[in-house]
Amino acid sequence: MKLRKKLRCQKGFTLVELLVTIAILSIVTVLLAGIFREGTLSSRHAIEDSGLNVTFRMKADGIRDDIRSSKTGTVSGTTYPVFNNTTKTLTLFTGTTGAPATVEYYLSGNILYRKASGGTATEYLTDVTVFDVAMSGSAVDVTLQVNRISSDYSRRAYEKSITIKAKPRVHIS
């Protein structure tokens, strides 16, 4: 009898209280792990989107710079700049009448290529779904759209569209 009274007077936790506490802590831990995982994934997506935006902007700026450094006018019966909507080819004149030179951008599949006179075509931008050119006078408007699937397991789609507006600065003389 003394032992029973002695045990009842002792302070502490019962087995049921400990089990309930462990169960609650387990649930909280699982929830926090999920929140941490989502935060990490969001951070990765932001970094990937930022990198794609920088790449896309650099390529668009390169096209704009080529248009601005090209010449407008007629050489050997061809009026530059010229866009062939069937072959999706933009040709810019960069030389002189004595030493003609061109820069071409063309879409093949979902890859935009850049080719300078006498050189080989190089892959310029991938995952391109739209490459259209509108010309008004000497102004050239290039519309580009890129659709890319993210590299992580979520297979998240990335879509970016831009219209580049530029004018050749020099007339062919």
C-alpha positions in Angstrom: 0.0 0.0 0.0 2.8 2.4 0.8 4.3 1.8 -2.6 1.1 2.7 -4.4 0.8 5.9 -2.5 4.4 6.7 -3.1 4.0 6.1 -6.9 0.9 8.3 -7.1 2.6 11.2 -5.4 5.5 11.2 -7.8 5.4 13.9 -10.4 6.0 13.1 -14.1 4.4 12.3 -17.3 2.2 9.3 -18.1 2.9 7.1 -21.1 -0.3 8.4 -22.8 0.9 12.0 -22.4 4.3 11.2 -23.9 2.7 9.3 -26.9 0.4 12.3 -27.6 3.3 14.7 -27.4 5.4 12.6 -29.8 2.5 12.3 -32.2 1.9 16.1 -32.2 5.7 16.8 -32.7 5.7 14.3 -35.6 2.9 16.1 -37.4 4.5 19.5 -36.9 7.8 18.2 -38.2 6.2 16.8 -41.3 4.4 20.1 -42.0 7.6 22.1 -41.5 9.5 19.8 -43.8 6.9 20.3 -46.5 7.0 24.1 -46.1 10.8 24.0 -46.3 10.7 21.8 -49.4 8.3 24.2 -51.2 10.4 27.2 -50.3 13.5 25.5 -51.7 11.6 24.6 -54.9 10.4 28.2 -55.2 13.9 29.5 -54.9 15.1 27.1 -57.6 12.4 28.2 -59.9 13.2 31.9 -59.3 16.9 31.3 -60.1 16.1 29.3 -63.2 13.6 31.9 -64.4 16.1 34.7 -63.8 18.8 32.8 -65.8 16.4 32.3 -68.7 15.3 35.9 -68.6 18.9 37.1 -68.8 19.8 34.7 -71.7 16.6 35.7 -73.6 17.3 39.5 -73.1 20.9 39.1 -74.2 19.9 37.3 -77.4 17.2 39.9 -78.1 19.7 42.7 -77.5 22.1 41.0 -80.0 19.4 40.9 -82.7 18.6 44.6 -82.0 22.3 45.5 -82.3 22.6 43.6 -85.6 19.5 45.5 -87.0 20.9 48.8 -85.8 24.3 48.2 -87.3 22.8 47.0 -90.6 22.1 49.1 -93.7 18.9 49.7 -95.5 18.6 50.0 -99.3 18.9 48.0 -102.6 21.9 46.0 -103.7 21.8 43.8 -106.8 18.0 44.0 -107.0 17.4 43.0 -103.4 16.0 45.5 -100.9 17.4 45.1 -97.4 16.4 44.3 -94.8 14.4 41.4 -96.1 12.2 38.8 -94.3 11.1 35.6 -96.0 8.0 34.5 -94.1 8.0 31.0 -95.8 11.5 30.1 -94.7 11.4 32.4 -91.6 14.7 34.1 -92.6 15.6 37.7 -91.8 18.5 39.0 -93.9 20.4 42.1 -92.9 22.9 43.9 -95.1 26.1 44.8 -93.2 28.6 45.4 -96.0 29.1 47.8 -98.8 28.1 47.6 -102.5 31.8 46.8 -103.3 32.1 44.2 -100.5 28.6 42.9 -99.7 28.1 41.1 -96.4 25.0 39.9 -94.7 23.8 38.6 -91.3 20.9 36.1 -91.4 18.6 34.8 -88.7 16.5 31.8 -89.5 14.2 29.4 -87.7 14.7 25.7 -88.2 12.5 23.6 -86.0 12.5 25.3 -82.7 16.0 26.7 -83.0 16.9 30.2 -84.2 20.2 30.3 -86.0 22.5 33.2 -86.8 24.8 33.2 -89.8 27.2 35.9 -91.0 28.5 36.1 -94.5 31.2 33.5 -95.2 30.6 31.9 -91.8 28.7 28.9 -90.6 25.3 29.0 -89.0 25.4 28.9 -85.2 22.7 28.0 -82.8 21.5 31.3 -81.4 18.4 30.6 -79.3 16.6 27.3 -78.5 12.9 26.5 -77.8 11.7 29.3 -80.1 8.0 28.9 -81.0 7.5 32.3 -82.7 9.9 34.2 -85.0 8.0 36.9 -87.0 9.2 40.1 -88.6 7.2 43.1 -89.6 8.7 46.0 -91.5 7.4 49.5 -91.9 9.6 51.7 -93.9 13.1 51.1 -92.5 11.8 50.0 -89.1 12.1 46.3 -88.3 9.9 44.7 -85.6 11.0 41.2 -84.6 8.7 39.1 -82.4 10.3 36.2 -80.5 8.6 33.7 -78.2 10.3 31.0 -76.3 8.5 28.1 -74.6 10.7 26.0 -72.4 10.0 23.2 -69.9 11.9 23.4 -66.6 14.7 21.0 -65.9 13.4 19.9 -62.5 10.9 17.1 -61.9 8.0 19.5 -61.8 8.2 20.0 -65.6 7.1 23.6 -65.1 6.5 25.6 -68.3 8.4 28.8 -69.0 7.1 31.2 -71.6 8.7 34.5 -72.6 7.7 36.8 -75.5 9.3 40.0 -76.7 9.1 42.4 -79.6 12.3 44.0 -80.7 11.9 47.4 -82.4 14.9 48.8 -84.2 15.9 50.7 -87.3 19.0 50.3 -89.4 21.1 53.4 -89.0 22.7 53.7 -92.4 21.4 53.7 -95.9 23.4 51.7 -98.5 25.4 54.0 -100.6 
